[in-house]
Amino acid sequence: MLLNDTRNDRQRLAYLLAGSVERHTGAGQWTGAMVGVVFTAALVLLILWAFFRLGVG
């Protein structure tokens, strides 16, 4: 449950970041969405790697 809540929070953060990048660069909505998806995926992979690295997984 905690991991799922954290993931949702990070997705919101990623969407906010994507929106910020989109406004500053003048990029289209598709580009902003892709930045958010890539950023979220990178965070999730980093979290999973950290869990396995610490032996929690």
KELUM-892039 format. One record per atom (N, C-alpha, C, O): residue in one letter; x, z, y; atom name. Coordinates in Angstrom, 2 decimals. Layout:
% residues N
<node aa="a" x="X" z="Z" y="Y" at="CA"/>
...
END
This chain:
% residues 57
<node aa="m" x="0.84" z="0.00" y="-1.21" at="N"/>
<node aa="m" x="0.00" z="0.00" y="0.00" at="CA"/>
<node aa="m" x="0.88" z="0.00" y="1.26" at="C"/>
<node aa="m" x="0.63" z="-0.75" y="2.21" at="O"/>
<node aa="l" x="1.89" z="0.85" y="1.25" at="N"/>
<node aa="l" x="2.75" z="0.95" y="2.42" at="CA"/>
<node aa="l" x="3.47" z="-0.37" y="2.68" at="C"/>
<node aa="l" x="3.58" z="-0.81" y="3.83" at="O"/>
<node aa="l" x="3.96" z="-0.99" y="1.59" at="N"/>
<node aa="l" x="4.67" z="-2.26" y="1.75" at="CA"/>
<node aa="l" x="3.74" z="-3.33" y="2.30" at="C"/>
<node aa="l" x="4.13" z="-4.13" y="3.15" at="O"/>
<node aa="n" x="2.49" z="-3.34" y="1.81" at="N"/>
<node aa="n" x="1.52" z="-4.33" y="2.28" at="CA"/>
<node aa="n" x="1.22" z="-4.12" y="3.77" at="C"/>
<node aa="n" x="1.16" z="-5.08" y="4.53" at="O"/>
<node aa="d" x="1.04" z="-2.88" y="4.18" at="N"/>
<node aa="d" x="0.78" z="-2.58" y="5.58" at="CA"/>
<node aa="d" x="1.96" z="-3.02" y="6.44" at="C"/>
<node aa="d" x="1.79" z="-3.58" y="7.52" at="O"/>
<node aa="t" x="3.17" z="-2.75" y="5.95" at="N"/>
<node aa="t" x="4.38" z="-3.13" y="6.69" at="CA"/>
<node aa="t" x="4.45" z="-4.64" y="6.82" at="C"/>
<node aa="t" x="4.82" z="-5.16" y="7.87" at="O"/>
<node aa="r" x="4.11" z="-5.34" y="5.75" at="N"/>
<node aa="r" x="4.16" z="-6.81" y="5.78" at="CA"/>
<node aa="r" x="3.17" z="-7.34" y="6.81" at="C"/>
<node aa="r" x="3.48" z="-8.27" y="7.55" at="O"/>
<node aa="n" x="1.98" z="-6.75" y="6.86" at="N"/>
<node aa="n" x="0.98" z="-7.20" y="7.84" at="CA"/>
<node aa="n" x="1.48" z="-6.95" y="9.26" at="C"/>
<node aa="n" x="1.30" z="-7.80" y="10.14" at="O"/>
<node aa="d" x="2.11" z="-5.81" y="9.49" at="N"/>
<node aa="d" x="2.65" z="-5.51" y="10.81" at="CA"/>
<node aa="d" x="3.73" z="-6.52" y="11.17" at="C"/>
<node aa="d" x="3.80" z="-6.99" y="12.31" at="O"/>
<node aa="r" x="4.58" z="-6.86" y="10.20" at="N"/>
<node aa="r" x="5.66" z="-7.80" y="10.48" at="CA"/>
<node aa="r" x="5.10" z="-9.20" y="10.71" at="C"/>
<node aa="r" x="5.66" z="-9.96" y="11.51" at="O"/>
<node aa="q" x="4.01" z="-9.55" y="10.04" at="N"/>
<node aa="q" x="3.39" z="-10.85" y="10.28" at="CA"/>
<node aa="q" x="2.86" z="-10.92" y="11.70" at="C"/>
<node aa="q" x="3.01" z="-11.92" y="12.39" at="O"/>
<node aa="r" x="2.22" z="-9.81" y="12.14" at="N"/>
<node aa="r" x="1.71" z="-9.78" y="13.52" at="CA"/>
<node aa="r" x="2.87" z="-9.93" y="14.50" at="C"/>
<node aa="r" x="2.78" z="-10.66" y="15.48" at="O"/>
<node aa="l" x="3.97" z="-9.22" y="14.22" at="N"/>
<node aa="l" x="5.15" z="-9.30" y="15.08" at="CA"/>
<node aa="l" x="5.69" z="-10.72" y="15.10" at="C"/>
<node aa="l" x="6.07" z="-11.23" y="16.16" at="O"/>
<node aa="a" x="5.73" z="-11.36" y="13.92" at="N"/>
<node aa="a" x="6.23" z="-12.73" y="13.84" at="CA"/>
<node aa="a" x="5.34" z="-13.68" y="14.64" at="C"/>
<node aa="a" x="5.84" z="-14.58" y="15.33" at="O"/>
<node aa="y" x="4.02" z="-13.50" y="14.56" at="N"/>
<node aa="y" x="3.11" z="-14.36" y="15.32" at="CA"/>
<node aa="y" x="3.28" z="-14.14" y="16.82" at="C"/>
<node aa="y" x="3.23" z="-15.09" y="17.60" at="O"/>
<node aa="l" x="3.48" z="-12.89" y="17.22" at="N"/>
<node aa="l" x="3.72" z="-12.60" y="18.63" at="CA"/>
<node aa="l" x="5.01" z="-13.26" y="19.09" at="C"/>
<node aa="l" x="5.06" z="-13.86" y="20.17" at="O"/>
<node aa="l" x="6.06" z="-13.16" y="18.26" at="N"/>
<node aa="l" x="7.34" z="-13.77" y="18.59" at="CA"/>
<node aa="l" x="7.19" z="-15.28" y="18.69" at="C"/>
<node aa="l" x="7.71" z="-15.91" y="19.61" at="O"/>
<node aa="a" x="6.48" z="-15.87" y="17.72" at="N"/>
<node aa="a" x="6.26" z="-17.32" y="17.72" at="CA"/>
<node aa="a" x="5.54" z="-17.74" y="19.00" at="C"/>
<node aa="a" x="5.88" z="-18.75" y="19.61" at="O"/>
<node aa="g" x="4.54" z="-16.96" y="19.40" at="N"/>
<node aa="g" x="3.80" z="-17.27" y="20.62" at="CA"/>
<node aa="g" x="4.71" z="-17.19" y="21.84" at="C"/>
<node aa="g" x="4.61" z="-18.01" y="22.75" at="O"/>
<node aa="s" x="5.60" z="-16.20" y="21.85" at="N"/>
<node aa="s" x="6.54" z="-16.04" y="22.95" at="CA"/>
<node aa="s" x="7.50" z="-17.22" y="23.01" at="C"/>
<node aa="s" x="7.76" z="-17.76" y="24.08" at="O"/>
<node aa="v" x="8.03" z="-17.60" y="21.84" at="N"/>
<node aa="v" x="8.95" z="-18.75" y="21.77" at="CA"/>
<node aa="v" x="8.24" z="-20.01" y="22.24" at="C"/>
<node aa="v" x="8.81" z="-20.82" y="22.98" at="O"/>
<node aa="e" x="6.99" z="-20.16" y="21.81" at="N"/>
<node aa="e" x="6.22" z="-21.35" y="22.18" at="CA"/>
<node aa="e" x="6.03" z="-21.43" y="23.70" at="C"/>
<node aa="e" x="6.15" z="-22.50" y="24.29" at="O"/>
<node aa="r" x="5.72" z="-20.29" y="24.32" at="N"/>
<node aa="r" x="5.51" z="-20.29" y="25.77" at="CA"/>
<node aa="r" x="6.81" z="-20.60" y="26.52" at="C"/>
<node aa="r" x="6.80" z="-21.34" y="27.50" at="O"/>
<node aa="h" x="7.92" z="-20.03" y="26.04" at="N"/>
<node aa="h" x="9.18" z="-20.21" y="26.75" at="CA"/>
<node aa="h" x="9.77" z="-21.61" y="26.57" at="C"/>
<node aa="h" x="10.40" z="-22.14" y="27.49" at="O"/>
<node aa="t" x="9.55" z="-22.21" y="25.40" at="N"/>
<node aa="t" x="10.15" z="-23.51" y="25.13" at="CA"/>
<node aa="t" x="9.20" z="-24.66" y="25.43" at="C"/>
<node aa="t" x="9.62" z="-25.81" y="25.53" at="O"/>
<node aa="g" x="7.90" z="-24.35" y="25.57" at="N"/>
<node aa="g" x="6.92" z="-25.39" y="25.81" at="CA"/>
<node aa="g" x="6.66" z="-26.20" y="24.54" at="C"/>
<node aa="g" x="6.12" z="-27.31" y="24.61" at="O"/>
<node aa="a" x="7.04" z="-25.65" y="23.39" at="N"/>
<node aa="a" x="6.83" z="-26.34" y="22.12" at="CA"/>
<node aa="a" x="5.34" z="-26.33" y="21.76" at="C"/>
<node aa="a" x="4.55" z="-25.57" y="22.32" at="O"/>
<node aa="g" x="5.00" z="-27.20" y="20.82" at="N"/>
<node aa="g" x="3.61" z="-27.29" y="20.40" at="CA"/>
<node aa="g" x="3.21" z="-26.13" y="19.51" at="C"/>
<node aa="g" x="4.04" z="-25.33" y="19.10" at="O"/>
<node aa="q" x="1.91" z="-26.05" y="19.21" at="N"/>
<node aa="q" x="1.38" z="-24.98" y="18.37" at="CA"/>
<node aa="q" x="1.98" z="-25.02" y="16.97" at="C"/>
<node aa="q" x="2.26" z="-23.97" y="16.39" at="O"/>
<node aa="w" x="2.19" z="-26.23" y="16.43" at="N"/>
<node aa="w" x="2.75" z="-26.38" y="15.09" at="CA"/>
<node aa="w" x="4.14" z="-25.77" y="15.01" at="C"/>
<node aa="w" x="4.47" z="-25.07" y="14.05" at="O"/>
<node aa="t" x="4.96" z="-26.03" y="16.04" at="N"/>
<node aa="t" x="6.33" z="-25.48" y="16.08" at="CA"/>
<node aa="t" x="6.28" z="-23.96" y="16.14" at="C"/>
<node aa="t" x="7.04" z="-23.29" y="15.45" at="O"/>
<node aa="g" x="5.41" z="-23.43" y="16.97" at="N"/>
<node aa="g" x="5.28" z="-21.98" y="17.09" at="CA"/>
<node aa="g" x="4.87" z="-21.36" y="15.77" at="C"/>
<node aa="g" x="5.40" z="-20.31" y="15.38" at="O"/>
<node aa="a" x="3.94" z="-22.00" y="15.07" at="N"/>
<node aa="a" x="3.48" z="-21.48" y="13.78" at="CA"/>
<node aa="a" x="4.62" z="-21.53" y="12.76" at="C"/>
<node aa="a" x="4.79" z="-20.59" y="11.98" at="O"/>
<node aa="m" x="5.39" z="-22.62" y="12.77" at="N"/>
<node aa="m" x="6.50" z="-22.74" y="11.82" at="CA"/>
<node aa="m" x="7.56" z="-21.67" y="12.07" at="C"/>
<node aa="m" x="8.10" z="-21.10" y="11.12" at="O"/>
<node aa="v" x="7.84" z="-21.39" y="13.34" at="N"/>
<node aa="v" x="8.80" z="-20.33" y="13.67" at="CA"/>
<node aa="v" x="8.30" z="-18.99" y="13.12" at="C"/>
<node aa="v" x="9.07" z="-18.22" y="12.56" at="O"/>
<node aa="g" x="7.00" z="-18.74" y="13.28" at="N"/>
<node aa="g" x="6.42" z="-17.50" y="12.78" at="CA"/>
<node aa="g" x="6.52" z="-17.40" y="11.26" at="C"/>
<node aa="g" x="6.85" z="-16.34" y="10.73" at="O"/>
<node aa="v" x="6.22" z="-18.49" y="10.57" at="N"/>
<node aa="v" x="6.27" z="-18.51" y="9.11" at="CA"/>
<node aa="v" x="7.70" z="-18.28" y="8.62" at="C"/>
<node aa="v" x="7.93" z="-17.47" y="7.72" at="O"/>
<node aa="v" x="8.65" z="-18.99" y="9.21" at="N"/>
<node aa="v" x="10.06" z="-18.85" y="8.80" at="CA"/>
<node aa="v" x="10.55" z="-17.44" y="9.09" at="C"/>
<node aa="v" x="11.24" z="-16.84" y="8.25" at="O"/>
<node aa="f" x="10.22" z="-16.91" y="10.25" at="N"/>
<node aa="f" x="10.65" z="-15.56" y="10.64" at="CA"/>
<node aa="f" x="10.07" z="-14.53" y="9.68" at="C"/>
<node aa="f" x="10.78" z="-13.62" y="9.24" at="O"/>
<node aa="t" x="8.78" z="-14.66" y="9.35" at="N"/>
<node aa="t" x="8.12" z="-13.74" y="8.42" at="CA"/>
<node aa="t" x="8.76" z="-13.82" y="7.04" at="C"/>
<node aa="t" x="9.03" z="-12.80" y="6.41" at="O"/>
<node aa="a" x="8.99" z="-15.04" y="6.57" at="N"/>
<node aa="a" x="9.60" z="-15.23" y="5.24" at="CA"/>
<node aa="a" x="10.99" z="-14.59" y="5.21" at="C"/>
<node aa="a" x="11.35" z="-13.95" y="4.22" at="O"/>
<node aa="a" x="11.75" z="-14.77" y="6.27" at="N"/>
<node aa="a" x="13.10" z="-14.19" y="6.32" at="CA"/>
<node aa="a" x="13.03" z="-12.67" y="6.28" at="C"/>
<node aa="a" x="13.83" z="-12.03" y="5.59" at="O"/>
<node aa="l" x="12.10" z="-12.08" y="7.01" at="N"/>
<node aa="l" x="11.95" z="-10.62" y="7.01" at="CA"/>
<node aa="l" x="11.55" z="-10.10" y="5.63" at="C"/>
<node aa="l" x="12.10" z="-9.11" y="5.16" at="O"/>
<node aa="v" x="10.60" z="-10.77" y="4.99" at="N"/>
<node aa="v" x="10.14" z="-10.35" y="3.66" at="CA"/>
<node aa="v" x="11.29" z="-10.44" y="2.66" at="C"/>
<node aa="v" x="11.49" z="-9.52" y="1.87" at="O"/>
<node aa="l" x="12.04" z="-11.53" y="2.70" at="N"/>
<node aa="l" x="13.18" z="-11.68" y="1.79" at="CA"/>
<node aa="l" x="14.23" z="-10.61" y="2.05" at="C"/>
<node aa="l" x="14.82" z="-10.07" y="1.12" at="O"/>
<node aa="l" x="14.47" z="-10.30" y="3.32" at="N"/>
<node aa="l" x="15.44" z="-9.27" y="3.67" at="CA"/>
<node aa="l" x="15.00" z="-7.90" y="3.13" at="C"/>
<node aa="l" x="15.82" z="-7.14" y="2.60" at="O"/>
<node aa="i" x="13.71" z="-7.59" y="3.27" at="N"/>
<node aa="i" x="13.17" z="-6.33" y="2.78" at="CA"/>
<node aa="i" x="13.30" z="-6.25" y="1.26" at="C"/>
<node aa="i" x="13.74" z="-5.24" y="0.72" at="O"/>
<node aa="l" x="12.92" z="-7.33" y="0.57" at="N"/>
<node aa="l" x="13.03" z="-7.36" y="-0.89" at="CA"/>
<node aa="l" x="14.48" z="-7.21" y="-1.33" at="C"/>
<node aa="l" x="14.76" z="-6.48" y="-2.27" at="O"/>
<node aa="w" x="15.39" z="-7.89" y="-0.65" at="N"/>
<node aa="w" x="16.80" z="-7.80" y="-1.00" at="CA"/>
<node aa="w" x="17.29" z="-6.36" y="-0.82" at="C"/>
<node aa="w" x="18.03" z="-5.84" y="-1.66" at="O"/>
<node aa="a" x="16.86" z="-5.72" y="0.28" at="N"/>
<node aa="a" x="17.27" z="-4.33" y="0.54" at="CA"/>
<node aa="a" x="16.75" z="-3.41" y="-0.56" at="C"/>
<node aa="a" x="17.48" z="-2.52" y="-1.01" at="O"/>
<node aa="f" x="15.51" z="-3.60" y="-1.00" at="N"/>
<node aa="f" x="14.95" z="-2.76" y="-2.06" at="CA"/>
<node aa="f" x="15.75" z="-2.90" y="-3.35" at="C"/>
<node aa="f" x="16.11" z="-1.90" y="-3.98" at="O"/>
<node aa="f" x="16.04" z="-4.14" y="-3.74" at="N"/>
<node aa="f" x="16.80" z="-4.35" y="-4.98" at="CA"/>
<node aa="f" x="18.23" z="-3.85" y="-4.82" at="C"/>
<node aa="f" x="18.81" z="-3.31" y="-5.77" at="O"/>
<node aa="r" x="18.80" z="-4.01" y="-3.65" at="N"/>
<node aa="r" x="20.17" z="-3.57" y="-3.38" at="CA"/>
<node aa="r" x="20.27" z="-2.05" y="-3.50" at="C"/>
<node aa="r" x="21.27" z="-1.52" y="-4.00" at="O"/>
<node aa="l" x="19.23" z="-1.36" y="-3.05" at="N"/>
<node aa="l" x="19.22" z="0.11" y="-3.11" at="CA"/>
<node aa="l" x="18.76" z="0.61" y="-4.47" at="C"/>
<node aa="l" x="18.76" z="1.81" y="-4.72" at="O"/>
<node aa="g" x="18.35" z="-0.30" y="-5.34" at="N"/>
<node aa="g" x="17.94" z="0.10" y="-6.68" at="CA"/>
<node aa="g" x="16.53" z="0.63" y="-6.75" at="C"/>
<node aa="g" x="16.16" z="1.26" y="-7.75" at="O"/>
<node aa="v" x="15.73" z="0.40" y="-5.71" at="N"/>
<node aa="v" x="14.34" z="0.88" y="-5.72" at="CA"/>
<node aa="v" x="13.50" z="-0.02" y="-6.61" at="C"/>
<node aa="v" x="12.62" z="0.45" y="-7.33" at="O"/>
<node aa="g" x="13.80" z="-1.34" y="-6.55" at="N"/>
<node aa="g" x="13.03" z="-2.31" y="-7.31" at="CA"/>
<node aa="g" x="13.22" z="-2.14" y="-8.80" at="C"/>
<node aa="g" x="12.64" z="-2.88" y="-9.59" at="O"/>
END
